[in-house]
Amino acid sequence: MRSPYAEEVEYSEKFNMDTHEYRFVKLTRPLYKKLQQYRATRGTGPLISEEEWRHVLGLQMSRGWVHFLDWKKEPWVLCFRRPQGTNPQTGKVETGKSMENTNQLNK
């Protein structure tokens, strides 16, 4: 379900570090309140799954992004990452690219 606030959400550019690509998503105030209410009802930790950020918050990103961190100074900013070489249509890591990144780290 698309959020009525989806068009006001700010998405950072993607950037690469080591073996992952990263991006930040800045929620609107109403969407952040919705996230807080949702977290209070589900009783699990602060990280949300792809299904949750897609269907509960209505965020619009390609597949494979994993919410891995809330920024403490600005908790309405969600931090996402995915392995480099992830296919944006499937969310799956392309094997050759994944191995290439691993080999570069081992040099």
Phi and psi in degrees as a GROMACS rama.xvg file:
@    title "Ramachandran Plot"
@    xaxis  label "Phi"
@    yaxis  label "Psi"
@TYPE xy
-79.2502  132.589  ARG-2
-75.6513  143.684  SER-3
-65.1039  -13.6378  PRO-4
-100.152  1.47005  TYR-5
-57.6041  -34.5714  ALA-6
-76.4161  -13.8413  GLU-7
-94.6666  -9.95005  GLU-8
-67.9739  140.192  VAL-9
-103.334  125.287  GLU-10
-108.932  128.369  TYR-11
-74.5251  166.104  SER-12
-68.2297  154.556  GLU-13
-78.6891  148.143  LYS-14
-143.412  152.702  PHE-15
-106.396  140.818  ASN-16
-146.231  128.391  MET-17
53.3781  -115.951  ASP-18
-102.875  2.1216  THR-19
-126.357  159.508  HIS-20
-109.32  150.895  GLU-21
-130.676  157.744  TYR-22
-158.983  156.821  ARG-23
-115.058  147.298  PHE-24
-126.714  121.304  VAL-25
-99.1756  114.862  LYS-26
-79.8852  153.394  LEU-27
-72.587  163.387  THR-28
-58.3253  -48.6392  ARG-29
-62.7426  -36.5359  PRO-30
-70.3922  -36.4783  LEU-31
-64.1683  -40.8475  TYR-32
-62.9889  -39.5904  LYS-33
-62.0676  -41.5448  LYS-34
-62.6948  -44.2874  LEU-35
-60.8282  -44.2168  GLN-36
-63.7386  -42.332  GLN-37
-62.39  -46.2338  TYR-38
-60.8003  -37.9316  ARG-39
-64.9217  -32.2914  ALA-40
-84.3542  -26.4616  THR-41
-88.3501  -20.6769  ARG-42
69.1737  21.4147  GLY-43
-114.756  -172.514  THR-44
-66.0521  -177.436  GLY-45
-76.7359  -20.2732  PRO-46
-78.2404  143.173  LEU-47
-116.762  148.272  ILE-48
-78.8449  168.697  SER-49
-60.6399  -40.881  GLU-50
-60.8964  -39.8933  GLU-51
-67.7538  -46.9366  GLU-52
-69.4823  -27.0243  TRP-53
-74.8309  -50.2464  ARG-54
-94.0399  -32.0264  HIS-55
-83.5577  -46.3083  VAL-56
-93.3813  -20.948  LEU-57
75.6008  24.4982  GLY-58
-69.5072  147.934  LEU-59
-117.791  99.2106  GLN-60
-142.219  161.267  MET-61
-66.2133  171.114  SER-62
-75.2997  156.315  ARG-63
98.1379  -7.6651  GLY-64
-74.165  134.363  TRP-65
-117.092  126.438  VAL-66
-73.9014  116.912  HIS-67
-119.597  -8.23078  PHE-68
-164.168  141.09  LEU-69
-101.778  136.036  ASP-70
-78.0569  115.086  TRP-71
-57.92  -41.8658  LYS-72
-71.023  -27.9528  LYS-73
-136.082  82.5484  GLU-74
-65.6933  -10.8913  PRO-75
-83.3665  -1.08797  TRP-76
-100.521  118.574  VAL-77
-99.8449  137.773  LEU-78
-105.316  130.59  CYS-79
-123.994  153.06  PHE-80
-149.5  163.642  ARG-81
-157.039  154.156  ARG-82
-61.5802  143.346  PRO-83
-61.5263  143.201  GLN-84
90.1208  6.40617  GLY-85
-70.9087  132.205  THR-86
-74.9315  119.098  ASN-87
-67.7152  -19.326  PRO-88
-83.0913  -34.6139  GLN-89
-104.806  -24.9031  THR-90
80.9384  3.19407  GLY-91
-94.246  147.078  LYS-92
-81.2151  129.582  VAL-93
-73.7352  121.764  GLU-94
-53.6191  -46.7962  THR-95
-60.8864  -42.3141  GLY-96
-69.5433  -36.9335  LYS-97
-63.8294  -44.8281  SER-98
-66.6305  -37.6295  MET-99
-60.7345  -43.0638  GLU-100
-65.0607  -40.6773  ASN-101
-63.8518  -42.683  THR-102
-63.9105  -36.1283  ASN-103
-65.1959  -35.3503  GLN-104
-69.8995  -30.6099  LEU-105
-81.8461  -5.07224  ASN-106
